[in-house]
Amino acid sequence: MADWGPVLVALVLFVLLTPGLLFQIPGRNRVVEFGSMQTSGASIAVHAVIYFGLITIFLIAIGVHIYAN
């Protein structure tokens, strides 16, 4: 059986944490900007750290597993 948990968790987090799509930390004019569709090097770094932390929690600490036949 194939374990699709890590694939789905990574995909969902990637879409949700894309800088500028839903939100951006730090923004250009504010700390948090929503739906700006712009990005910067600092926001890419912050979102990468948040992504790494969340994927570590979901896959290693919680152990999300989804099996498909």
NUKEBA-971252 format. One record per atom (N, C-alpha, C, O): residue number from 1; atom name; x, y, z. Coordinates in pm, whole numbers, plus 50000, padded with zeros to 5 digits. Layout:
# residues N
<site><pos>NUM</pos><site>CA</site><east>X</east><north>Y</north><up>Z</up></site>
...
This chain:
# residues 69
<site><pos>1</pos><site>N</site><east>50084</east><north>49881</north><up>50000</up></site>
<site><pos>1</pos><site>CA</site><east>50000</east><north>50000</north><up>50000</up></site>
<site><pos>1</pos><site>C</site><east>50088</east><north>50125</north><up>50000</up></site>
<site><pos>1</pos><site>O</site><east>50194</east><north>50127</north><up>50062</up></site>
<site><pos>2</pos><site>N</site><east>50044</east><north>50226</north><up>49931</up></site>
<site><pos>2</pos><site>CA</site><east>50117</east><north>50351</north><up>49922</up></site>
<site><pos>2</pos><site>C</site><east>50070</east><north>50448</north><up>50030</up></site>
<site><pos>2</pos><site>O</site><east>49950</east><north>50461</north><up>50054</up></site>
<site><pos>3</pos><site>N</site><east>50165</east><north>50514</north><up>50094</up></site>
<site><pos>3</pos><site>CA</site><east>50134</east><north>50613</north><up>50196</up></site>
<site><pos>3</pos><site>C</site><east>50130</east><north>50751</north><up>50131</up></site>
<site><pos>3</pos><site>O</site><east>50234</east><north>50806</north><up>50095</up></site>
<site><pos>4</pos><site>N</site><east>50010</east><north>50807</north><up>50116</up></site>
<site><pos>4</pos><site>CA</site><east>49991</east><north>50936</north><up>50051</up></site>
<site><pos>4</pos><site>C</site><east>49986</east><north>51050</north><up>50150</up></site>
<site><pos>4</pos><site>O</site><east>49971</east><north>51165</north><up>50108</up></site>
<site><pos>5</pos><site>N</site><east>49997</east><north>51025</north><up>50277</up></site>
<site><pos>5</pos><site>CA</site><east>49991</east><north>51130</north><up>50380</up></site>
<site><pos>5</pos><site>C</site><east>50095</east><north>51239</north><up>50361</up></site>
<site><pos>5</pos><site>O</site><east>50060</east><north>51356</north><up>50357</up></site>
<site><pos>6</pos><site>N</site><east>50224</east><north>51203</north><up>50349</up></site>
<site><pos>6</pos><site>CA</site><east>50326</east><north>51307</north><up>50332</up></site>
<site><pos>6</pos><site>C</site><east>50308</east><north>51389</north><up>50204</up></site>
<site><pos>6</pos><site>O</site><east>50335</east><north>51509</north><up>50203</up></site>
<site><pos>7</pos><site>N</site><east>50262</east><north>51324</north><up>50097</up></site>
<site><pos>7</pos><site>CA</site><east>50242</east><north>51395</north><up>49970</up></site>
<site><pos>7</pos><site>C</site><east>50130</east><north>51497</north><up>49983</up></site>
<site><pos>7</pos><site>O</site><east>50145</east><north>51612</north><up>49941</up></site>
<site><pos>8</pos><site>N</site><east>50018</east><north>51457</north><up>50041</up></site>
<site><pos>8</pos><site>CA</site><east>49904</east><north>51549</north><up>50055</up></site>
<site><pos>8</pos><site>C</site><east>49933</east><north>51661</north><up>50153</up></site>
<site><pos>8</pos><site>O</site><east>49894</east><north>51775</north><up>50129</up></site>
<site><pos>9</pos><site>N</site><east>49999</east><north>51630</north><up>50264</up></site>
<site><pos>9</pos><site>CA</site><east>50032</east><north>51734</north><up>50362</up></site>
<site><pos>9</pos><site>C</site><east>50127</east><north>51835</north><up>50300</up></site>
<site><pos>9</pos><site>O</site><east>50108</east><north>51956</north><up>50316</up></site>
<site><pos>10</pos><site>N</site><east>50229</east><north>51789</north><up>50228</up></site>
<site><pos>10</pos><site>CA</site><east>50324</east><north>51880</north><up>50164</up></site>
<site><pos>10</pos><site>C</site><east>50255</east><north>51966</north><up>50058</up></site>
<site><pos>10</pos><site>O</site><east>50284</east><north>52085</north><up>50048</up></site>
<site><pos>11</pos><site>N</site><east>50165</east><north>51908</north><up>49981</up></site>
<site><pos>11</pos><site>CA</site><east>50095</east><north>51983</north><up>49877</up></site>
<site><pos>11</pos><site>C</site><east>50006</east><north>52091</north><up>49937</up></site>
<site><pos>11</pos><site>O</site><east>50008</east><north>52205</north><up>49890</up></site>
<site><pos>12</pos><site>N</site><east>49929</east><north>52057</north><up>50037</up></site>
<site><pos>12</pos><site>CA</site><east>49838</east><north>52154</north><up>50100</up></site>
<site><pos>12</pos><site>C</site><east>49917</east><north>52267</north><up>50166</up></site>
<site><pos>12</pos><site>O</site><east>49883</east><north>52384</north><up>50151</up></site>
<site><pos>13</pos><site>N</site><east>50024</east><north>52231</north><up>50239</up></site>
<site><pos>13</pos><site>CA</site><east>50104</east><north>52335</north><up>50303</up></site>
<site><pos>13</pos><site>C</site><east>50173</east><north>52424</north><up>50200</up></site>
<site><pos>13</pos><site>O</site><east>50184</east><north>52544</north><up>50220</up></site>
<site><pos>14</pos><site>N</site><east>50219</east><north>52366</north><up>50090</up></site>
<site><pos>14</pos><site>CA</site><east>50285</east><north>52446</north><up>49987</up></site>
<site><pos>14</pos><site>C</site><east>50187</east><north>52548</north><up>49928</up></site>
<site><pos>14</pos><site>O</site><east>50223</east><north>52664</north><up>49908</up></site>
<site><pos>15</pos><site>N</site><east>50066</east><north>52506</north><up>49901</up></site>
<site><pos>15</pos><site>CA</site><east>49967</east><north>52597</north><up>49843</up></site>
<site><pos>15</pos><site>C</site><east>49929</east><north>52705</north><up>49944</up></site>
<site><pos>15</pos><site>O</site><east>49920</east><north>52822</north><up>49909</up></site>
<site><pos>16</pos><site>N</site><east>49905</east><north>52666</north><up>50068</up></site>
<site><pos>16</pos><site>CA</site><east>49863</east><north>52762</north><up>50169</up></site>
<site><pos>16</pos><site>C</site><east>49973</east><north>52859</north><up>50210</up></site>
<site><pos>16</pos><site>O</site><east>49945</east><north>52974</north><up>50245</up></site>
<site><pos>17</pos><site>N</site><east>50098</east><north>52815</north><up>50205</up></site>
<site><pos>17</pos><site>CA</site><east>50208</east><north>52899</north><up>50251</up></site>
<site><pos>17</pos><site>C</site><east>50288</east><north>52964</north><up>50138</up></site>
<site><pos>17</pos><site>O</site><east>50398</east><north>53013</north><up>50163</up></site>
<site><pos>18</pos><site>N</site><east>50236</east><north>52965</north><up>50017</up></site>
<site><pos>18</pos><site>CA</site><east>50303</east><north>53037</north><up>49909</up></site>
<site><pos>18</pos><site>C</site><east>50297</east><north>53186</north><up>49940</up></site>
<site><pos>18</pos><site>O</site><east>50188</east><north>53241</north><up>49954</up></site>
<site><pos>19</pos><site>N</site><east>50413</east><north>53252</north><up>49952</up></site>
<site><pos>19</pos><site>CA</site><east>50413</east><north>53394</north><up>49990</up></site>
<site><pos>19</pos><site>C</site><east>50335</east><north>53478</north><up>49890</up></site>
<site><pos>19</pos><site>O</site><east>50357</east><north>53469</north><up>49769</up></site>
<site><pos>20</pos><site>N</site><east>50244</east><north>53560</north><up>49940</up></site>
<site><pos>20</pos><site>CA</site><east>50167</east><north>53651</north><up>49856</up></site>
<site><pos>20</pos><site>C</site><east>50035</east><north>53595</north><up>49808</up></site>
<site><pos>20</pos><site>O</site><east>49949</east><north>53672</north><up>49764</up></site>
<site><pos>21</pos><site>N</site><east>50015</east><north>53464</north><up>49815</up></site>
<site><pos>21</pos><site>CA</site><east>49890</east><north>53407</north><up>49765</up></site>
<site><pos>21</pos><site>C</site><east>49777</east><north>53435</north><up>49863</up></site>
<site><pos>21</pos><site>O</site><east>49682</east><north>53507</north><up>49828</up></site>
<site><pos>22</pos><site>N</site><east>49783</east><north>53382</north><up>49984</up></site>
<site><pos>22</pos><site>CA</site><east>49683</east><north>53411</north><up>50086</up></site>
<site><pos>22</pos><site>C</site><east>49731</east><north>53522</north><up>50179</up></site>
<site><pos>22</pos><site>O</site><east>49655</east><north>53614</north><up>50211</up></site>
<site><pos>23</pos><site>N</site><east>49856</east><north>53513</north><up>50222</up></site>
<site><pos>23</pos><site>CA</site><east>49913</east><north>53615</north><up>50310</up></site>
<site><pos>23</pos><site>C</site><east>50064</east><north>53618</north><up>50288</up></site>
<site><pos>23</pos><site>O</site><east>50122</east><north>53529</north><up>50227</up></site>
<site><pos>24</pos><site>N</site><east>50125</east><north>53725</north><up>50341</up></site>
<site><pos>24</pos><site>CA</site><east>50269</east><north>53741</north><up>50328</up></site>
<site><pos>24</pos><site>C</site><east>50324</east><north>53798</north><up>50457</up></site>
<site><pos>24</pos><site>O</site><east>50279</east><north>53902</north><up>50505</up></site>
<site><pos>25</pos><site>N</site><east>50423</east><north>53729</north><up>50513</up></site>
<site><pos>25</pos><site>CA</site><east>50491</east><north>53775</north><up>50634</up></site>
<site><pos>25</pos><site>C</site><east>50638</east><north>53786</north><up>50601</up></site>
<site><pos>25</pos><site>O</site><east>50691</east><north>53684</north><up>50557</up></site>
<site><pos>26</pos><site>N</site><east>50710</east><north>53889</north><up>50616</up></site>
<site><pos>26</pos><site>CA</site><east>50666</east><north>54029</north><up>50635</up></site>
<site><pos>26</pos><site>C</site><east>50620</east><north>54088</north><up>50503</up></site>
<site><pos>26</pos><site>O</site><east>50671</east><north>54054</north><up>50396</up></site>
<site><pos>27</pos><site>N</site><east>50524</east><north>54176</north><up>50511</up></site>
<site><pos>27</pos><site>CA</site><east>50475</east><north>54242</north><up>50392</up></site>
<site><pos>27</pos><site>C</site><east>50564</east><north>54359</north><up>50354</up></site>
<site><pos>27</pos><site>O</site><east>50661</east><north>54389</north><up>50423</up></site>
<site><pos>28</pos><site>N</site><east>50531</east><north>54423</north><up>50245</up></site>
<site><pos>28</pos><site>CA</site><east>50612</east><north>54538</north><up>50201</up></site>
<site><pos>28</pos><site>C</site><east>50584</east><north>54661</north><up>50286</up></site>
<site><pos>28</pos><site>O</site><east>50677</east><north>54736</north><up>50316</up></site>
<site><pos>29</pos><site>N</site><east>50458</east><north>54683</north><up>50324</up></site>
<site><pos>29</pos><site>CA</site><east>50422</east><north>54802</north><up>50401</up></site>
<site><pos>29</pos><site>C</site><east>50375</east><north>54770</north><up>50543</up></site>
<site><pos>29</pos><site>O</site><east>50376</east><north>54857</north><up>50629</up></site>
<site><pos>30</pos><site>N</site><east>50335</east><north>54647</north><up>50568</up></site>
<site><pos>30</pos><site>CA</site><east>50285</east><north>54605</north><up>50698</up></site>
<site><pos>30</pos><site>C</site><east>50354</east><north>54477</north><up>50739</up></site>
<site><pos>30</pos><site>O</site><east>50429</east><north>54418</north><up>50661</up></site>
<site><pos>31</pos><site>N</site><east>50328</east><north>54433</north><up>50861</up></site>
<site><pos>31</pos><site>CA</site><east>50386</east><north>54308</north><up>50908</up></site>
<site><pos>31</pos><site>C</site><east>50325</east><north>54191</north><up>50833</up></site>
<site><pos>31</pos><site>O</site><east>50395</east><north>54100</north><up>50789</up></site>
<site><pos>32</pos><site>N</site><east>50192</east><north>54194</north><up>50817</up></site>
<site><pos>32</pos><site>CA</site><east>50121</east><north>54088</north><up>50744</up></site>
<site><pos>32</pos><site>C</site><east>50035</east><north>54154</north><up>50638</up></site>
<site><pos>32</pos><site>O</site><east>49958</east><north>54246</north><up>50667</up></site>
<site><pos>33</pos><site>N</site><east>50048</east><north>54108</north><up>50514</up></site>
<site><pos>33</pos><site>CA</site><east>49963</east><north>54154</north><up>50405</up></site>
<site><pos>33</pos><site>C</site><east>49885</east><north>54035</north><up>50351</up></site>
<site><pos>33</pos><site>O</site><east>49939</east><north>53924</north><up>50343</up></site>
<site><pos>34</pos><site>N</site><east>49762</east><north>54057</north><up>50315</up></site>
<site><pos>34</pos><site>CA</site><east>49676</east><north>53951</north><up>50265</up></site>
<site><pos>34</pos><site>C</site><east>49647</east><north>53971</north><up>50117</up></site>
<site><pos>34</pos><site>O</site><east>49605</east><north>54078</north><up>50075</up></site>
<site><pos>35</pos><site>N</site><east>49670</east><north>53865</north><up>50037</up></site>
<site><pos>35</pos><site>CA</site><east>49637</east><north>53866</north><up>49895</up></site>
<site><pos>35</pos><site>C</site><east>49712</east><north>53969</north><up>49814</up></site>
<site><pos>35</pos><site>O</site><east>49655</east><north>54025</north><up>49720</up></site>
<site><pos>36</pos><site>N</site><east>49837</east><north>53996</north><up>49846</up></site>
<site><pos>36</pos><site>CA</site><east>49911</east><north>54100</north><up>49775</up></site>
<site><pos>36</pos><site>C</site><east>49965</east><north>54053</north><up>49641</up></site>
<site><pos>36</pos><site>O</site><east>49991</east><north>54135</north><up>49553</up></site>
<site><pos>37</pos><site>N</site><east>49982</east><north>53922</north><up>49622</up></site>
<site><pos>37</pos><site>CA</site><east>50037</east><north>53862</north><up>49500</up></site>
<site><pos>37</pos><site>C</site><east>50176</east><north>53915</north><up>49468</up></site>
<site><pos>37</pos><site>O</site><east>50217</east><north>53912</north><up>49352</up></site>
<site><pos>38</pos><site>N</site><east>50248</east><north>53964</north><up>49568</up></site>
<site><pos>38</pos><site>CA</site><east>50386</east><north>54007</north><up>49554</up></site>
<site><pos>38</pos><site>C</site><east>50467</east><north>53936</north><up>49661</up></site>
<site><pos>38</pos><site>O</site><east>50412</east><north>53889</north><up>49760</up></site>
<site><pos>39</pos><site>N</site><east>50598</east><north>53928</north><up>49641</up></site>
<site><pos>39</pos><site>CA</site><east>50681</east><north>53860</north><up>49738</up></site>
<site><pos>39</pos><site>C</site><east>50817</east><north>53927</north><up>49746</up></site>
<site><pos>39</pos><site>O</site><east>50852</east><north>54011</north><up>49663</up></site>
<site><pos>40</pos><site>N</site><east>50894</east><north>53891</north><up>49846</up></site>
<site><pos>40</pos><site>CA</site><east>51030</east><north>53942</north><up>49863</up></site>
<site><pos>40</pos><site>C</site><east>51116</east><north>53828</north><up>49918</up></site>
<site><pos>40</pos><site>O</site><east>51065</east><north>53723</north><up>49957</up></site>
<site><pos>41</pos><site>N</site><east>51245</east><north>53851</north><up>49920</up></site>
<site><pos>41</pos><site>CA</site><east>51336</east><north>53749</north><up>49971</up></site>
<site><pos>41</pos><site>C</site><east>51312</east><north>53717</north><up>50118</up></site>
<site><pos>41</pos><site>O</site><east>51321</east><north>53602</north><up>50159</up></site>
<site><pos>42</pos><site>N</site><east>51282</east><north>53820</north><up>50196</up></site>
<site><pos>42</pos><site>CA</site><east>51256</east><north>53799</north><up>50340</up></site>
<site><pos>42</pos><site>C</site><east>51130</east><north>53716</north><up>50361</up></site>
<site><pos>42</pos><site>O</site><east>51127</east><north>53629</north><up>50448</up></site>
<site><pos>43</pos><site>N</site><east>51026</east><north>53742</north><up>50283</up></site>
<site><pos>43</pos><site>CA</site><east>50902</east><north>53666</north><up>50300</up></site>
<site><pos>43</pos><site>C</site><east>50919</east><north>53522</north><up>50254</up></site>
<site><pos>43</pos><site>O</site><east>50858</east><north>53431</north><up>50311</up></site>
<site><pos>44</pos><site>N</site><east>51002</east><north>53499</north><up>50152</up></site>
<site><pos>44</pos><site>CA</site><east>51030</east><north>53362</north><up>50108</up></site>
<site><pos>44</pos><site>C</site><east>51100</east><north>53286</north><up>50220</up></site>
<site><pos>44</pos><site>O</site><east>51068</east><north>53170</north><up>50246</up></site>
<site><pos>45</pos><site>N</site><east>51196</east><north>53350</north><up>50285</up></site>
<site><pos>45</pos><site>CA</site><east>51269</east><north>53285</north><up>50395</up></site>
<site><pos>45</pos><site>C</site><east>51177</east><north>53255</north><up>50513</up></site>
<site><pos>45</pos><site>O</site><east>51183</east><north>53146</north><up>50570</up></site>
<site><pos>46</pos><site>N</site><east>51093</east><north>53350</north><up>50550</up></site>
<site><pos>46</pos><site>CA</site><east>51001</east><north>53330</north><up>50663</up></site>
<site><pos>46</pos><site>C</site><east>50902</east><north>53218</north><up>50632</up></site>
<site><pos>46</pos><site>O</site><east>50878</east><north>53132</north><up>50716</up></site>
<site><pos>47</pos><site>N</site><east>50846</east><north>53218</north><up>50512</up></site>
<site><pos>47</pos><site>CA</site><east>50750</east><north>53115</north><up>50476</up></site>
<site><pos>47</pos><site>C</site><east>50817</east><north>52978</north><up>50466</up></site>
<site><pos>47</pos><site>O</site><east>50754</east><north>52877</north><up>50496</up></site>
<site><pos>48</pos><site>N</site><east>50943</east><north>52972</north><up>50425</up></site>
<site><pos>48</pos><site>CA</site><east>51014</east><north>52845</north><up>50419</up></site>
<site><pos>48</pos><site>C</site><east>51036</east><north>52788</north><up>50560</up></site>
<site><pos>48</pos><site>O</site><east>51023</east><north>52667</north><up>50580</up></site>
<site><pos>49</pos><site>N</site><east>51068</east><north>52873</north><up>50655</up></site>
<site><pos>49</pos><site>CA</site><east>51086</east><north>52828</north><up>50793</up></site>
<site><pos>49</pos><site>C</site><east>50954</east><north>52779</north><up>50851</up></site>
<site><pos>49</pos><site>O</site><east>50949</east><north>52676</north><up>50918</up></site>
<site><pos>50</pos><site>N</site><east>50846</east><north>52852</north><up>50826</up></site>
<site><pos>50</pos><site>CA</site><east>50713</east><north>52810</north><up>50873</up></site>
<site><pos>50</pos><site>C</site><east>50674</east><north>52677</north><up>50809</up></site>
<site><pos>50</pos><site>O</site><east>50622</east><north>52588</north><up>50877</up></site>
<site><pos>51</pos><site>N</site><east>50698</east><north>52662</north><up>50678</up></site>
<site><pos>51</pos><site>CA</site><east>50668</east><north>52538</north><up>50606</up></site>
<site><pos>51</pos><site>C</site><east>50745</east><north>52421</north><up>50666</up></site>
<site><pos>51</pos><site>O</site><east>50687</east><north>52316</north><up>50693</up></site>
<site><pos>52</pos><site>N</site><east>50875</east><north>52439</north><up>50687</up></site>
<site><pos>52</pos><site>CA</site><east>50958</east><north>52333</north><up>50744</up></site>
<site><pos>52</pos><site>C</site><east>50908</east><north>52293</north><up>50884</up></site>
<site><pos>52</pos><site>O</site><east>50900</east><north>52175</north><up>50916</up></site>
<site><pos>53</pos><site>N</site><east>50874</east><north>52392</north><up>50966</up></site>
<site><pos>53</pos><site>CA</site><east>50824</east><north>52362</north><up>51100</up></site>
<site><pos>53</pos><site>C</site><east>50693</east><north>52285</north><up>51097</up></site>
<site><pos>53</pos><site>O</site><east>50677</east><north>52187</north><up>51170</up></site>
<site><pos>54</pos><site>N</site><east>50599</east><north>52329</north><up>51015</up></site>
<site><pos>54</pos><site>CA</site><east>50469</east><north>52263</north><up>51009</up></site>
<site><pos>54</pos><site>C</site><east>50478</east><north>52123</north><up>50948</up></site>
<site><pos>54</pos><site>O</site><east>50412</east><north>52030</north><up>50996</up></site>
<site><pos>55</pos><site>N</site><east>50559</east><north>52107</north><up>50844</up></site>
<site><pos>55</pos><site>CA</site><east>50569</east><north>51974</north><up>50783</up></site>
<site><pos>55</pos><site>C</site><east>50639</east><north>51878</north><up>50878</up></site>
<site><pos>55</pos><site>O</site><east>50607</east><north>51759</north><up>50880</up></site>
<site><pos>56</pos><site>N</site><east>50733</east><north>51928</north><up>50957</up></site>
<site><pos>56</pos><site>CA</site><east>50798</east><north>51844</north><up>51058</up></site>
<site><pos>56</pos><site>C</site><east>50699</east><north>51800</north><up>51164</up></site>
<site><pos>56</pos><site>O</site><east>50698</east><north>51684</north><up>51205</up></site>
<site><pos>57</pos><site>N</site><east>50616</east><north>51892</north><up>51208</up></site>
<site><pos>57</pos><site>CA</site><east>50515</east><north>51858</north><up>51310</up></site>
<site><pos>57</pos><site>C</site><east>50416</east><north>51756</north><up>51257</up></site>
<site><pos>57</pos><site>O</site><east>50388</east><north>51656</north><up>51323</up></site>
<site><pos>58</pos><site>N</site><east>50363</east><north>51780</north><up>51136</up></site>
<site><pos>58</pos><site>CA</site><east>50261</east><north>51691</north><up>51082</up></site>
<site><pos>58</pos><site>C</site><east>50314</east><north>51553</north><up>51046</up></site>
<site><pos>58</pos><site>O</site><east>50246</east><north>51453</north><up>51068</up></site>
<site><pos>59</pos><site>N</site><east>50435</east><north>51545</north><up>50992</up></site>
<site><pos>59</pos><site>CA</site><east>50484</east><north>51417</north><up>50944</up></site>
<site><pos>59</pos><site>C</site><east>50562</east><north>51338</north><up>51049</up></site>
<site><pos>59</pos><site>O</site><east>50551</east><north>51215</north><up>51053</up></site>
<site><pos>60</pos><site>N</site><east>50637</east><north>51405</north><up>51133</up></site>
<site><pos>60</pos><site>CA</site><east>50720</east><north>51333</north><up>51230</up></site>
<site><pos>60</pos><site>C</site><east>50651</east><north>51325</north><up>51367</up></site>
<site><pos>60</pos><site>O</site><east>50640</east><north>51216</north><up>51424</up></site>
<site><pos>61</pos><site>N</site><east>50605</east><north>51437</north><up>51419</up></site>
<site><pos>61</pos><site>CA</site><east>50547</east><north>51437</north><up>51552</up></site>
<site><pos>61</pos><site>C</site><east>50407</east><north>51374</north><up>51556</up></site>
<site><pos>61</pos><site>O</site><east>50379</east><north>51290</north><up>51642</up></site>
<site><pos>62</pos><site>N</site><east>50322</east><north>51413</north><up>51464</up></site>
<site><pos>62</pos><site>CA</site><east>50185</east><north>51359</north><up>51462</up></site>
<site><pos>62</pos><site>C</site><east>50180</east><north>51229</north><up>51383</up></site>
<site><pos>62</pos><site>O</site><east>50110</east><north>51136</north><up>51422</up></site>
<site><pos>63</pos><site>N</site><east>50254</east><north>51220</north><up>51273</up></site>
<site><pos>63</pos><site>CA</site><east>50257</east><north>51099</north><up>51192</up></site>
<site><pos>63</pos><site>C</site><east>50134</east><north>51080</north><up>51107</up></site>
<site><pos>63</pos><site>O</site><east>50062</east><north>50981</north><up>51122</up></site>
<site><pos>64</pos><site>N</site><east>50107</east><north>51174</north><up>51018</up></site>
<site><pos>64</pos><site>CA</site><east>49991</east><north>51166</north><up>50929</up></site>
<site><pos>64</pos><site>C</site><east>50016</east><north>51059</north><up>50824</up></site>
<site><pos>64</pos><site>O</site><east>50117</east><north>51062</north><up>50754</up></site>
<site><pos>65</pos><site>N</site><east>49923</east><north>50963</north><up>50813</up></site>
<site><pos>65</pos><site>CA</site><east>49932</east><north>50856</north><up>50715</up></site>
<site><pos>65</pos><site>C</site><east>49798</east><north>50840</north><up>50645</up></site>
<site><pos>65</pos><site>O</site><east>49694</east><north>50834</north><up>50710</up></site>
<site><pos>66</pos><site>N</site><east>49801</east><north>50833</north><up>50513</up></site>
<site><pos>66</pos><site>CA</site><east>49682</east><north>50808</north><up>50432</up></site>
<site><pos>66</pos><site>C</site><east>49720</east><north>50697</north><up>50336</up></site>
<site><pos>66</pos><site>O</site><east>49808</east><north>50715</north><up>50252</up></site>
<site><pos>67</pos><site>N</site><east>49655</east><north>50584</north><up>50348</up></site>
<site><pos>67</pos><site>CA</site><east>49689</east><north>50468</north><up>50265</up></site>
<site><pos>67</pos><site>C</site><east>49587</east><north>50451</north><up>50153</up></site>
<site><pos>67</pos><site>O</site><east>49467</east><north>50464</north><up>50175</up></site>
<site><pos>68</pos><site>N</site><east>49636</east><north>50422</north><up>50034</up></site>
<site><pos>68</pos><site>CA</site><east>49550</east><north>50398</north><up>49919</up></site>
<site><pos>68</pos><site>C</site><east>49576</east><north>50256</north><up>49869</up></site>
<site><pos>68</pos><site>O</site><east>49689</east><north>50208</north><up>49870</up></site>
<site><pos>69</pos><site>N</site><east>49471</east><north>50190</north><up>49826</up></site>
<site><pos>69</pos><site>CA</site><east>49485</east><north>50054</north><up>49775</up></site>
<site><pos>69</pos><site>C</site><east>49524</east><north>50053</north><up>49631</up></site>
<site><pos>69</pos><site>O</site><east>49540</east><north>49947</north><up>49572</up></site>
